[in-house]
Amino acid sequence: MSATATKFPLTHQELLEIGGGEIVRFPASFDDYWELLREAQYKADYSNSEIITMSYETNPHSKIVSRLLAIFDRLFAEEAYSVHDSNRPVYIHDFRAVHNPDCSVVLEPARLFEYQPGMNAETTPLVVVEVLSKTTRDYDYAEKLPHYKQIPSLRQIIYLESTKMFVTVYERSDDSPQWINTDYSRPEDVVLVNSRPVTLAEIYRKVTFE
């Protein structure tokens, strides 16, 4: 085990004992972050010189992500696109930050940030999706959103509530730095994901809110 890994919890249980299911932050270097990923059982972000760990997914959160991945696999079936889950990190150069969106779409050929062989992250996502929870909401909006908006390739940032049917879409206006914000809350509402339609009823099918 590396010296870096011993500075931080490595298992889900150790993380739970420290944070009680909340977001946990550890001051760390960029190198510490990547070295921890070799050993840890959990995913983590890196932002503002901190390793940021997530809590367990709720049942609605997990169902929404599963539905989205299935929908996106259908919407982006062409070989020109790749659909990723939260195991595929995104690197934001301007902030030297790494985030793990719940779902993302990348237009191939992708351009990667490579920390070292076998450890890399996407730099050119077209769409990123975050499913919100009580523990992650502030982090998703206060830190992740400003970071995502600085990714030149990104065209849509989609936030989905996990406690009710509600979707917020941030869409870049052409190639300008302006973002248009639209909210959706009815089952029949249609969200255009890279000009491809999906209804809220499809996204939230079989989801029972806690």
MDAnalysis code that builds the backbone (N, CA, C; Angstrom):
import MDAnalysis as mda
import numpy as np

u = mda.Universe.empty(630, n_residues=210, atom_resindex=np.repeat(np.arange(210), 3), trajectory=True)
u.add_TopologyAttr("name", ["N", "CA", "C"] * 210)
u.add_TopologyAttr("resid", np.arange(1, 211))
u.add_TopologyAttr("resname", ["MET", "SER", "ALA", "THR", "ALA", "THR", "LYS", "PHE", "PRO", "LEU", "THR", "HIS", "GLN", "GLU", "LEU", "LEU", "GLU", "ILE", "GLY", "GLY", "GLY", "GLU", "ILE", "VAL", "ARG", "PHE", "PRO", "ALA", "SER", "PHE", "ASP", "ASP", "TYR", "TRP", "GLU", "LEU", "LEU", "ARG", "GLU", "ALA", "GLN", "TYR", "LYS", "ALA", "ASP", "TYR", "SER", "ASN", "SER", "GLU", "ILE", "ILE", "THR", "MET", "SER", "TYR", "GLU", "THR", "ASN", "PRO", "HIS", "SER", "LYS", "ILE", "VAL", "SER", "ARG", "LEU", "LEU", "ALA", "ILE", "PHE", "ASP", "ARG", "LEU", "PHE", "ALA", "GLU", "GLU", "ALA", "TYR", "SER", "VAL", "HIS", "ASP", "SER", "ASN", "ARG", "PRO", "VAL", "TYR", "ILE", "HIS", "ASP", "PHE", "ARG", "ALA", "VAL", "HIS", "ASN", "PRO", "ASP", "CYS", "SER", "VAL", "VAL", "LEU", "GLU", "PRO", "ALA", "ARG", "LEU", "PHE", "GLU", "TYR", "GLN", "PRO", "GLY", "MET", "ASN", "ALA", "GLU", "THR", "THR", "PRO", "LEU", "VAL", "VAL", "VAL", "GLU", "VAL", "LEU", "SER", "LYS", "THR", "THR", "ARG", "ASP", "TYR", "ASP", "TYR", "ALA", "GLU", "LYS", "LEU", "PRO", "HIS", "TYR", "LYS", "GLN", "ILE", "PRO", "SER", "LEU", "ARG", "GLN", "ILE", "ILE", "TYR", "LEU", "GLU", "SER", "THR", "LYS", "MET", "PHE", "VAL", "THR", "VAL", "TYR", "GLU", "ARG", "SER", "ASP", "ASP", "SER", "PRO", "GLN", "TRP", "ILE", "ASN", "THR", "ASP", "TYR", "SER", "ARG", "PRO", "GLU", "ASP", "VAL", "VAL", "LEU", "VAL", "ASN", "SER", "ARG", "PRO", "VAL", "THR", "LEU", "ALA", "GLU", "ILE", "TYR", "ARG", "LYS", "VAL", "THR", "PHE", "GLU"])
u.atoms.positions = np.array([
    [0.849, -1.199, 0.000],
    [0.000, 0.000, 0.000],
    [0.884, 1.248, 0.000],
    [0.524, 2.229, -0.823],
    [1.336, 3.436, -0.932],
    [1.179, 4.316, 0.297],
    [2.175, 5.187, 0.525],
    [2.106, 6.131, 1.649],
    [0.941, 7.085, 1.478],
    [0.643, 7.456, 0.220],
    [-0.471, 8.364, -0.040],
    [-1.792, 7.751, 0.407],
    [-1.996, 6.489, 0.071],
    [-3.269, 5.842, 0.381],
    [-3.523, 5.761, 1.875],
    [-2.449, 5.593, 2.674],
    [-2.642, 5.459, 4.112],
    [-3.095, 6.753, 4.771],
    [-3.019, 7.888, 4.087],
    [-3.477, 9.156, 4.641],
    [-5.001, 9.254, 4.680],
    [-5.676, 8.459, 3.853],
    [-7.110, 8.607, 3.639],
    [-7.819, 7.275, 3.847],
    [-9.117, 7.310, 4.175],
    [-9.875, 6.051, 4.265],
    [-9.913, 5.370, 2.898],
    [-9.904, 4.041, 2.918],
    [-9.870, 3.299, 1.662],
    [-11.161, 2.546, 1.377],
    [-11.924, 2.214, 2.422],
    [-13.132, 1.410, 2.244],
    [-14.388, 2.253, 2.448],
    [-15.510, 1.722, 1.951],
    [-16.800, 2.381, 2.165],
    [-17.101, 2.497, 3.660],
    [-16.782, 1.463, 4.410],
    [-17.083, 1.465, 5.837],
    [-16.283, 2.542, 6.564],
    [-15.001, 2.662, 6.242],
    [-14.170, 3.693, 6.863],
    [-14.702, 5.077, 6.542],
    [-15.142, 5.259, 5.307],
    [-15.689, 6.551, 4.893],
    [-16.990, 6.853, 5.616],
    [-17.825, 5.841, 5.774],
    [-19.100, 6.013, 6.468],
    [-18.873, 6.391, 7.924],
    [-17.890, 5.785, 8.557],
    [-17.601, 6.084, 9.961],
    [-17.122, 7.519, 10.152],
    [-16.444, 8.050, 9.148],
    [-15.961, 9.434, 9.232],
    [-17.066, 10.437, 8.929],
    [-17.811, 10.179, 7.858],
    [-18.752, 11.182, 7.374],
    [-20.202, 10.947, 7.681],
    [-20.553, 9.734, 8.121],
    [-21.951, 9.451, 8.437],
    [-22.878, 9.579, 7.250],
    [-22.369, 9.299, 6.048],
    [-23.200, 9.376, 4.851],
    [-23.198, 10.727, 4.176],
    [-22.506, 11.702, 4.742],
    [-22.408, 13.033, 4.145],
    [-21.172, 13.119, 3.241],
    [-21.075, 14.220, 2.493],
    [-19.859, 14.489, 1.726],
    [-18.696, 14.691, 2.697],
    [-17.556, 14.100, 2.370],
    [-16.356, 14.244, 3.187],
    [-15.251, 14.828, 2.315],
    [-14.509, 15.790, 2.875],
    [-13.430, 16.453, 2.148],
    [-12.106, 16.258, 2.879],
    [-11.047, 16.052, 2.080],
    [-9.707, 15.918, 2.633],
    [-8.758, 16.835, 1.874],
    [-8.040, 17.736, 2.559],
    [-7.003, 18.515, 1.866],
    [-5.996, 17.560, 1.219],
    [-5.658, 17.814, -0.029],
    [-4.779, 16.885, -0.740],
    [-4.193, 17.549, -1.979],
    [-3.084, 17.020, -2.431],
    [-2.491, 17.468, -3.679],
    [-3.147, 16.730, -4.849],
    [-2.922, 17.236, -6.042],
    [-3.448, 16.585, -7.246],
    [-2.871, 15.179, -7.369],
    [-1.604, 15.009, -7.053],
    [-0.982, 13.687, -7.100],
    [-1.596, 12.749, -6.060],
    [-1.874, 13.284, -4.851],
    [-2.526, 12.476, -3.812],
    [-3.836, 11.894, -4.333],
    [-4.603, 12.734, -5.025],
    [-5.904, 12.307, -5.534],
    [-5.776, 11.095, -6.454],
    [-4.914, 11.192, -7.430],
    [-4.791, 10.100, -8.394],
    [-4.218, 8.848, -7.752],
    [-3.318, 9.023, -6.808],
    [-2.759, 7.861, -6.122],
    [-3.819, 7.179, -5.251],
    [-4.704, 7.972, -4.636],
    [-5.763, 7.384, -3.822],
    [-6.687, 6.509, -4.666],
    [-6.953, 6.932, -5.897],
    [-7.858, 6.172, -6.754],
    [-7.368, 4.754, -7.004],
    [-6.083, 4.537, -6.892],
    [-5.535, 3.191, -7.074],
    [-6.014, 2.240, -5.974],
    [-6.228, 2.779, -4.760],
    [-6.470, 1.947, -3.595],
    [-7.914, 1.982, -3.090],
    [-8.609, 3.096, -3.290],
    [-9.911, 3.294, -2.641],
    [-11.012, 2.455, -3.290],
    [-11.990, 2.056, -2.484],
    [-13.156, 1.327, -2.980],
    [-14.201, 2.261, -3.585],
    [-14.068, 3.534, -3.321],
    [-15.098, 4.497, -3.691],
    [-14.579, 5.473, -4.749],
    [-15.528, 6.160, -5.396],
    [-15.176, 7.234, -6.327],
    [-14.959, 8.522, -5.549],
    [-14.205, 9.426, -6.122],
    [-13.978, 10.720, -5.475],
    [-13.738, 11.778, -6.534],
    [-14.064, 13.016, -6.186],
    [-13.761, 14.171, -7.023],
    [-12.515, 14.861, -6.489],
    [-12.012, 15.808, -7.290],
    [-10.926, 16.672, -6.822],
    [-11.265, 18.099, -7.214],
    [-11.296, 18.992, -6.215],
    [-11.667, 20.382, -6.469],
    [-11.090, 21.262, -5.366],
    [-10.548, 22.417, -5.749],
    [-10.028, 23.382, -4.774],
    [-9.045, 22.742, -3.789],
    [-8.143, 21.925, -4.327],
    [-7.097, 21.266, -3.525],
    [-7.673, 20.358, -2.448],
    [-8.823, 19.740, -2.752],
    [-9.438, 18.787, -1.827],
    [-9.912, 17.546, -2.570],
    [-9.761, 16.402, -1.922],
    [-10.438, 15.184, -2.354],
    [-11.832, 15.227, -1.764],
    [-12.851, 15.005, -2.602],
    [-14.241, 15.118, -2.174],
    [-14.934, 13.790, -2.428],
    [-15.418, 13.179, -1.371],
    [-16.037, 11.863, -1.478],
    [-17.549, 11.975, -1.386],
    [-18.237, 11.048, -2.055],
    [-19.686, 11.064, -2.125],
    [-20.289, 10.060, -1.145],
    [-21.554, 10.278, -0.786],
    [-22.292, 9.339, 0.048],
    [-22.879, 8.232, -0.824],
    [-23.477, 7.234, -0.192],
    [-24.151, 6.172, -0.928],
    [-25.327, 6.735, -1.721],
    [-25.632, 6.086, -2.862],
    [-26.787, 6.464, -3.656],
    [-28.067, 5.999, -2.968],
    [-29.101, 6.842, -3.014],
    [-30.421, 6.393, -2.590],
    [-31.021, 5.525, -3.690],
    [-32.102, 4.824, -3.358],
    [-32.753, 3.980, -4.352],
    [-33.287, 4.799, -5.531],
    [-33.987, 5.934, -5.307],
    [-34.431, 6.743, -6.452],
    [-33.268, 7.231, -7.307],
    [-32.193, 7.669, -6.660],
    [-31.008, 8.134, -7.391],
    [-30.503, 7.035, -8.312],
    [-30.349, 5.834, -7.792],
    [-29.838, 4.721, -8.587],
    [-30.757, 4.393, -9.760],
    [-32.074, 4.402, -9.518],
    [-33.026, 4.092, -10.585],
    [-32.994, 5.151, -11.689],
    [-32.909, 6.419, -11.297],
    [-32.879, 7.497, -12.290],
    [-31.633, 7.376, -13.165],
    [-30.497, 7.116, -12.552],
    [-29.260, 6.968, -13.326],
    [-29.366, 5.780, -14.272],
    [-29.894, 4.663, -13.806],
    [-30.044, 3.483, -14.663],
    [-30.953, 3.778, -15.847],
    [-32.048, 4.481, -15.598],
    [-32.961, 4.843, -16.681],
    [-32.272, 5.755, -17.685],
    [-31.544, 6.738, -17.179],
    [-30.862, 7.679, -18.075],
    [-29.867, 6.971, -18.980],
    [-29.099, 6.061, -18.416],
    [-28.109, 5.342, -19.217],
    [-28.791, 4.553, -20.327],
    [-29.912, 3.912, -20.008],
    [-30.645, 3.162, -21.033],
    [-31.196, 4.093, -22.107],
    [-31.751, 5.234, -21.685],
    [-32.307, 6.207, -22.637],
    [-31.201, 6.781, -23.512],
    [-30.088, 7.159, -22.898],
    [-28.992, 7.750, -23.666],
    [-28.366, 6.744, -24.626],
    [-28.310, 5.476, -24.236],
    [-27.795, 4.457, -25.161],
    [-28.667, 4.383, -26.407],
    [-29.970, 4.622, -26.240],
    [-30.876, 4.626, -27.394],
    [-30.749, 5.927, -28.189],
    [-30.708, 7.053, -27.492],
    [-30.652, 8.346, -28.180],
    [-29.336, 8.541, -28.930],
    [-28.259, 7.989, -28.377],
    [-26.924, 8.191, -28.954],
    [-26.339, 6.857, -29.403],
    [-27.130, 6.139, -30.216],
    [-26.716, 4.804, -30.651],
    [-25.606, 4.843, -31.708],
    [-25.440, 5.989, -32.365],
    [-24.426, 6.066, -33.413],
    [-23.025, 5.901, -32.815],
    [-22.117, 5.368, -33.621],
    [-20.746, 5.151, -33.166],
    [-20.021, 6.459, -32.877],
    [-20.564, 7.585, -33.364],
    [-19.910, 8.881, -33.151],
    [-19.980, 9.326, -31.699],
    [-20.840, 8.686, -30.883],
    [-21.020, 9.102, -29.498],
    [-20.682, 7.972, -28.534],
    [-20.189, 8.354, -27.354],
    [-19.999, 7.409, -26.254],
    [-20.775, 7.906, -25.051],
    [-21.499, 6.997, -24.399],
    [-22.256, 7.313, -23.190],
    [-21.531, 6.693, -22.001],
    [-21.284, 7.503, -20.960],
    [-20.530, 7.034, -19.798],
    [-21.350, 7.183, -18.516],
    [-21.065, 6.308, -17.544],
    [-21.661, 6.456, -16.225],
    [-20.684, 7.180, -15.312],
    [-20.939, 7.128, -13.995],
    [-20.136, 7.916, -13.064],
    [-18.731, 7.373, -12.853],
    [-18.433, 6.234, -13.442],
    [-17.076, 5.703, -13.340],
    [-16.122, 6.371, -14.321],
    [-16.641, 7.274, -15.148],
    [-15.789, 7.952, -16.120],
    [-15.629, 9.413, -15.711],
    [-14.474, 9.814, -15.194],
    [-14.297, 11.188, -14.708],
    [-14.125, 12.198, -15.836],
    [-14.385, 13.440, -15.494],
    [-14.196, 14.573, -16.408],
    [-13.184, 15.526, -15.775],
    [-12.203, 15.933, -16.559],
    [-11.171, 16.850, -16.073],
    [-11.440, 18.245, -16.617],
    [-11.440, 19.255, -15.728],
    [-11.662, 20.645, -16.127],
    [-10.345, 21.387, -15.962],
    [-9.726, 21.687, -17.072],
    [-8.359, 22.226, -17.088],
    [-8.250, 23.542, -16.337],
    [-9.191, 24.464, -16.548],
    [-9.087, 25.801, -15.961],
    [-9.058, 25.791, -14.441],
    [-9.630, 24.752, -13.830],
    [-9.700, 24.673, -12.365],
    [-8.837, 23.543, -11.803],
    [-8.196, 22.791, -12.676],
    [-7.477, 21.581, -12.283],
    [-8.354, 20.735, -11.374],
    [-9.585, 20.519, -11.840],
    [-10.593, 19.786, -11.076],
    [-10.987, 18.521, -11.820],
    [-11.401, 17.516, -11.055],
    [-11.902, 16.267, -11.626],
    [-13.260, 15.978, -10.993],
    [-14.276, 15.799, -11.824],
    [-15.616, 15.469, -11.343],
    [-16.096, 14.183, -12.005],
    [-17.007, 13.504, -11.319],
    [-17.592, 12.263, -11.831],
    [-19.085, 12.460, -12.050],
    [-19.500, 12.999, -13.187],
    [-20.945, 13.174, -13.407],
    [-21.648, 11.826, -13.394],
    [-22.932, 11.833, -13.026],
    [-23.685, 10.583, -12.994],
    [-23.830, 9.975, -14.381],
    [-23.823, 10.818, -15.388],
    [-23.910, 10.350, -16.768],
    [-23.293, 11.426, -17.656],
    [-22.662, 11.010, -18.741],
    [-22.106, 11.989, -19.675],
    [-22.125, 11.415, -21.085],
    [-22.126, 12.320, -22.048],
    [-22.069, 11.945, -23.460],
    [-20.868, 12.638, -24.081],
    [-20.065, 11.878, -24.802],
    [-18.862, 12.406, -25.430],
    [-18.940, 12.159, -26.930],
    [-18.607, 13.189, -27.700],
    [-18.522, 13.049, -29.151],
    [-17.135, 12.535, -29.497],
    [-17.073, 11.400, -30.170],
    [-15.791, 10.829, -30.546],
    [-15.224, 11.520, -31.792],
    [-13.897, 11.563, -31.947],
    [-12.891, 11.008, -31.042],
    [-12.705, 11.898, -29.813],
    [-12.661, 11.271, -28.650],
    [-12.511, 12.007, -27.400],
    [-11.076, 12.474, -27.226],
    [-10.934, 13.568, -26.480],
    [-9.592, 14.029, -26.094],
    [-9.460, 13.846, -24.596],
    [-8.418, 13.164, -24.186],
    [-8.272, 12.760, -22.797],
    [-7.166, 13.527, -22.091],
    [-7.388, 13.744, -20.793],
    [-6.300, 14.154, -19.910],
    [-5.704, 12.874, -19.349],
    [-4.420, 12.687, -19.492],
    [-3.772, 11.483, -18.998],
    [-2.845, 11.824, -17.850],
    [-3.198, 11.352, -16.656],
    [-2.324, 11.548, -15.501],
    [-1.092, 10.679, -15.651],
    [-1.331, 9.441, -16.023],
    [-0.264, 8.512, -16.363],
    [-0.927, 7.366, -17.114],
    [-0.178, 6.500, -17.776],
    [-0.810, 5.422, -18.547],
    [-1.817, 4.627, -17.721],
    [-3.028, 4.504, -18.262],
    [-4.090, 3.776, -17.592],
    [-4.931, 4.600, -16.642],
    [-4.551, 5.849, -16.393],
    [-5.320, 6.727, -15.511],
    [-5.585, 8.035, -16.254],
    [-6.810, 8.209, -16.718],
    [-7.124, 9.387, -17.516],
    [-8.555, 9.836, -17.273],
    [-8.923, 10.958, -17.898],
    [-10.261, 11.533, -17.736],
    [-10.663, 12.230, -19.021],
    [-11.964, 12.332, -19.232],
    [-12.489, 13.035, -20.407],
    [-12.279, 14.539, -20.256],
    [-12.026, 15.210, -21.356],
    [-11.918, 16.673, -21.346],
    [-12.926, 17.337, -22.277],
    [-13.624, 16.558, -23.113],
    [-14.507, 17.150, -24.123],
    [-15.924, 16.573, -24.094],
    [-16.566, 16.512, -22.922],
    [-17.948, 16.028, -22.914],
    [-18.878, 16.984, -23.650],
    [-19.920, 16.425, -24.229],
    [-20.948, 17.209, -24.903],
    [-22.113, 17.490, -23.951],
    [-22.441, 16.497, -23.111],
    [-23.534, 16.587, -22.141],
    [-23.051, 15.980, -20.826],
    [-23.358, 16.626, -19.699],
    [-23.133, 16.008, -18.387],
    [-24.436, 16.061, -17.609],
    [-24.657, 15.030, -16.784],
    [-25.882, 14.924, -16.002],
    [-25.525, 14.663, -14.550],
    [-26.193, 15.365, -13.648],
    [-26.054, 15.141, -12.219],
    [-27.434, 14.892, -11.624],
    [-27.558, 13.825, -10.831],
    [-28.779, 13.559, -10.087],
    [-28.577, 14.107, -8.684],
    [-29.428, 15.034, -8.285],
    [-29.243, 15.772, -7.033],
    [-29.755, 14.984, -5.830],
    [-29.115, 15.192, -4.694],
    [-29.584, 14.647, -3.426],
    [-29.410, 15.713, -2.357],
    [-29.948, 15.481, -1.175],
    [-29.841, 16.460, -0.101],
    [-28.385, 16.715, 0.273],
    [-27.558, 15.670, 0.213],
    [-26.167, 15.813, 0.646],
    [-25.276, 16.424, -0.420],
    [-25.658, 16.314, -1.690],
    [-24.770, 16.796, -2.763],
    [-25.237, 18.082, -3.420],
    [-26.463, 18.527, -3.115],
    [-27.038, 19.670, -3.841],
    [-26.133, 20.910, -3.827],
    [-25.678, 21.316, -2.649],
    [-24.858, 22.528, -2.558],
    [-23.570, 22.378, -3.355],
    [-22.948, 21.233, -3.247],
    [-21.708, 20.978, -3.986],
    [-21.964, 20.971, -5.488],
    [-23.057, 20.334, -5.921],
    [-23.365, 20.262, -7.352],
    [-23.573, 21.646, -7.956],
    [-24.234, 22.521, -7.207],
    [-24.523, 23.852, -7.734],
    [-23.384, 24.850, -7.503],
    [-22.810, 24.838, -6.314],
    [-21.821, 25.869, -5.972],
    [-20.457, 25.620, -6.601],
    [-20.062, 24.368, -6.751],
    [-18.727, 24.072, -7.274],
    [-18.756, 23.427, -8.649],
    [-19.555, 22.384, -8.803],
    [-19.534, 21.665, -10.076],
    [-20.062, 22.513, -11.236],
    [-21.175, 23.194, -11.014],
    [-21.794, 23.954, -12.107],
    [-20.859, 25.003, -12.696],
    [-20.219, 25.871, -11.894],
    [-19.283, 26.841, -12.484],
    [-18.117, 26.167, -13.217],
    [-17.680, 25.018, -12.714],
    [-16.602, 24.296, -13.388],
    [-17.068, 23.770, -14.742],
    [-18.231, 23.117, -14.747],
    [-18.738, 22.562, -15.998],
    [-18.923, 23.643, -17.061],
    [-19.379, 24.815, -16.647],
    [-19.646, 25.877, -17.622],
    [-18.384, 26.347, -18.351],
    [-17.220, 26.027, -17.807],
    [-15.965, 26.449, -18.442],
    [-15.393, 25.392, -19.382],
    [-16.097, 24.287, -19.598],
    [-15.637, 23.266, -20.538],
    [-16.058, 23.688, -21.943],
    [-15.124, 23.989, -22.835],
    [-15.479, 24.527, -24.156],
    [-16.403, 23.630, -24.975],
    [-16.244, 22.332, -24.868],
    [-17.037, 21.408, -25.686],
    [-18.457, 21.228, -25.185],
    [-18.710, 21.575, -23.922],
    [-19.976, 21.238, -23.286],
    [-21.122, 22.090, -23.823],
    [-22.232, 21.417, -24.127],
    [-23.410, 22.102, -24.638],
    [-24.590, 22.052, -23.687],
    [-24.648, 21.025, -22.830],
    [-25.769, 20.916, -21.890],
    [-25.298, 20.370, -20.549],
    [-25.838, 20.953, -19.485],
    [-25.657, 20.476, -18.120],
    [-27.058, 20.201, -17.592],
    [-27.332, 18.954, -17.214],
    [-28.677, 18.558, -16.822],
    [-28.670, 18.119, -15.365],
    [-29.511, 18.756, -14.560],
    [-29.660, 18.407, -13.147],
    [-31.045, 17.792, -12.947],
    [-31.090, 16.635, -12.290],
    [-32.357, 15.960, -12.023],
    [-32.550, 15.788, -10.520],
    [-33.729, 16.142, -10.025],
    [-34.056, 15.929, -8.627],
    [-34.315, 14.437, -8.389],
    [-33.928, 13.949, -7.205],
    [-34.197, 12.555, -6.861],
    [-35.318, 12.425, -5.836],
    [-35.871, 13.564, -5.367],
    [-36.957, 13.535, -4.395],
    [-38.301, 13.940, -5.002],
    [-38.278, 14.379, -6.253],
    [-39.501, 14.747, -6.963],
    [-39.185, 14.806, -8.448],
    [-40.225, 14.891, -9.273],
    [-40.035, 14.986, -10.718],
    [-39.715, 16.431, -11.081],
    [-38.457, 16.691, -11.316],
    [-38.032, 18.055, -11.640],
    [-36.661, 18.003, -12.298],
    [-36.557, 18.658, -13.450],
    [-35.312, 18.665, -14.225],
    [-34.950, 20.104, -14.563],
    [-33.694, 20.457, -14.376],
    [-33.168, 21.759, -14.754],
    [-32.091, 21.560, -15.812],
    [-32.230, 22.272, -16.922],
    [-31.268, 22.156, -18.016],
    [-30.579, 23.495, -18.240],
    [-29.251, 23.461, -18.254],
    [-28.442, 24.610, -18.636],
    [-27.904, 24.314, -20.027],
    [-28.224, 25.217, -20.975],
    [-27.827, 24.989, -22.364],
    [-27.019, 26.174, -22.869],
    [-25.864, 25.871, -23.442],
    [-25.021, 26.941, -23.970],
    [-25.676, 27.570, -25.193],
    [-25.650, 28.885, -25.257],
    [-26.207, 29.608, -26.387],
    [-25.157, 29.701, -27.494],
    [-25.336, 28.878, -28.527],
    [-24.366, 28.782, -29.631],
    [-22.967, 28.551, -29.057],
    [-21.983, 29.319, -29.480],
    [-20.622, 29.169, -28.970],
    [-20.253, 30.283, -28.002],
    [-21.257, 30.951, -27.471],
    [-21.012, 32.062, -26.559],
    [-20.868, 31.544, -25.134],
    [-20.418, 32.393, -24.205],
    [-20.345, 31.988, -22.799],
    [-21.699, 32.055, -22.095],
    [-22.753, 32.419, -22.813],
    [-24.079, 32.539, -22.211],
    [-24.750, 31.170, -22.088],
    [-25.407, 30.953, -20.931],
    [-26.131, 29.705, -20.692],
    [-27.595, 30.015, -20.421],
    [-28.486, 29.248, -21.064],
    [-29.927, 29.411, -20.884],
    [-30.426, 28.321, -19.950],
    [-31.183, 28.730, -18.917],
    [-31.662, 27.811, -17.892],
    [-33.157, 27.564, -18.070],
    [-33.560, 26.284, -18.193],
    [-34.973, 25.936, -18.355],
    [-35.326, 24.826, -17.377],
    [-36.492, 24.958, -16.715],
    [-36.956, 23.963, -15.762],
    [-38.130, 23.173, -16.334],
    [-38.220, 21.901, -15.935],
    [-39.293, 21.011, -16.383],
    [-39.819, 20.250, -15.165],
    [-41.153, 20.083, -15.084],
    [-41.703, 19.438, -13.890],
    [-42.897, 18.528, -14.151],
    [-43.397, 18.455, -15.384],
    [-44.572, 17.640, -15.671],
    [-44.174, 16.378, -16.426],
    [-44.880, 15.279, -16.235],
    [-44.527, 14.029, -16.923],
    [-44.446, 14.173, -18.437],
    [-45.324, 15.013, -19.007],
    [-45.352, 15.170, -20.465],
    [-44.309, 16.156, -21.001],
    [-43.622, 16.860, -20.118],
    [-42.597, 17.808, -20.570],
    [-41.501, 17.081, -21.338],
    [-41.052, 17.707, -22.423],
    [-40.034, 17.099, -23.286],
    [-38.718, 17.858, -23.133],
    [-37.679, 17.150, -22.748],
    [-36.343, 17.711, -22.671],
    [-35.592, 17.307, -23.932],
    [-34.992, 18.281, -24.606],
    [-34.183, 17.979, -25.787],
    [-32.729, 17.810, -25.349],
    [-32.222, 16.615, -25.497],
    [-30.836, 16.315, -25.147],
    [-30.043, 16.253, -26.443],
    [-29.261, 17.313, -26.692],
    [-28.568, 17.430, -27.984],
    [-29.557, 17.261, -29.136],
    [-30.714, 17.941, -29.000],
    [-31.796, 17.967, -30.002],
    [-32.565, 16.649, -30.093],
    [-32.374, 15.739, -29.139],
    [-33.079, 14.454, -29.138],
    [-34.075, 14.435, -27.983],
    [-35.371, 14.156, -28.268],
    [-36.409, 14.332, -27.247],
    [-36.496, 13.172, -26.258],
    [-36.729, 13.529, -24.998],
    [-37.035, 12.547, -23.955],
    [-37.978, 13.206, -22.967],
    [-39.020, 12.491, -22.561],
    [-39.995, 13.059, -21.623],
    [-39.588, 12.759, -20.182],
    [-40.091, 13.579, -19.270],
    [-39.833, 13.319, -17.856],
    [-40.456, 11.997, -17.427],
    [-41.582, 11.620, -18.058],
    [-42.204, 10.340, -17.732],
    [-41.267, 9.180, -18.028],
    [-40.506, 9.289, -19.120],
    [-39.524, 8.243, -19.445],
    [-38.409, 8.192, -18.407],
    [-37.901, 9.351, -18.057],
    [-36.762, 9.417, -17.127],
    [-37.140, 8.871, -15.763],
    [-38.336, 9.219, -15.280],
    [-38.733, 8.868, -13.920],
    [-39.603, 7.608, -13.849],
    [-39.663, 6.842, -14.908],
    [-40.481, 5.611, -14.914],
    [-40.002, 4.654, -13.827],
    [-40.924, 4.142, -13.056],
    [-40.673, 3.175, -11.971],
    [-39.915, 3.756, -10.787],
    [-39.786, 5.078, -10.730],
    [-39.101, 5.715, -9.595],
    [-40.142, 6.038, -8.522],
    [-39.921, 5.538, -7.318],
    [-40.756, 5.855, -6.163],
    [-39.955, 6.788, -5.253],
    [-40.472, 7.980, -5.027],
    [-39.729, 8.963, -4.245],
    [-39.811, 8.638, -2.755],
    [-38.689, 8.786, -2.072],
    [-38.621, 8.488, -0.644],
    [-39.114, 9.699, 0.157],
])
